[in-house]
C-alpha cells in the first residue's frame, strides 16, 4: 500500500526534528528527504509549524496505541493487576 506524501512528510519531519531539533531543521531538508517541491508541501501544510503539529499528533497517536496494547497484554481483571501493569508499561515506555 503506497504511503501518501503527507505521511512521508510527517515521518521525515519526525526523524529530523528528533535528531536535530525543530529550530535547526529547515523545510528544504525535509522536502529533500521526501523528494517533493514546496508547492507540493503547501498542498498538505500551511507552514513548518503545521507540519510539526501533525508530527506531534502522529507521535501522540502512536504512543496512545502502544500504551493501550501494552496495558491490554499485561493487565488482568483485578484492580491490583491493572495498577501494576500501569507502572510496568510506563517504565517500559520511558526506558525505550
URQUI-V138061 format. One record per residue. N is the residue number from 1. RES is the residue in three letters. PHI is phi in whole degrees, 0 to 359 (999 if undefined). D_FIRST is the distance of its C-alpha to the first C-alpha in whole Angstrom. Layout:
N RES PHI D_FIRST
N RES PHI D_FIRST
This chain:
1 UNK 999 0
2 UNK 294 4
3 UNK 267 7
4 UNK 290 9
5 UNK 300 13
6 UNK 300 14
7 UNK 294 12
8 UNK 294 13
9 UNK 297 17
10 UNK 297 17
11 UNK 298 16
12 UNK 296 18
13 UNK 296 21
14 UNK 303 21
15 UNK 299 22
16 UNK 293 24
17 UNK 298 26
18 UNK 290 26
19 UNK 284 28
20 UNK 242 30
21 UNK 91 30
22 UNK 303 30
23 UNK 291 33
24 UNK 269 32
25 UNK 252 29
26 UNK 270 29
27 UNK 301 26
28 UNK 298 27
29 UNK 295 26
30 UNK 294 22
31 UNK 297 22
32 UNK 295 22
33 UNK 298 20
34 UNK 273 17
35 UNK 82 19
36 UNK 233 19
37 UNK 273 23
38 UNK 297 25
39 UNK 300 24
40 UNK 294 21
41 UNK 301 21
42 UNK 289 24
43 UNK 284 21
44 UNK 255 20
45 UNK 221 23
46 UNK 277 26
47 UNK 198 27
48 UNK 298 27
49 UNK 296 28
50 UNK 295 26
51 UNK 297 23
52 UNK 297 25
53 UNK 298 25
54 UNK 295 21
55 UNK 295 21
56 UNK 295 24
57 UNK 295 22
58 UNK 298 19
59 UNK 296 21
60 UNK 298 23
61 UNK 297 20
62 UNK 298 19
63 UNK 295 23
64 UNK 297 24
65 UNK 296 21
66 UNK 298 22
67 UNK 297 26
68 UNK 298 25
69 UNK 291 24
70 UNK 293 27
71 UNK 296 29
72 UNK 297 28
73 UNK 286 28
74 UNK 260 32
75 UNK 277 34
76 UNK 262 36
77 UNK 283 38
78 UNK 277 41
79 UNK 302 41
80 UNK 298 42
81 UNK 296 39
82 UNK 292 37
83 UNK 294 39
84 UNK 298 39
85 UNK 297 35
86 UNK 302 35
87 UNK 295 36
88 UNK 297 35
89 UNK 293 31
90 UNK 299 32
91 UNK 298 34
92 UNK 299 31
93 UNK 292 29
94 UNK 294 32
95 UNK 284 32
96 UNK 267 28
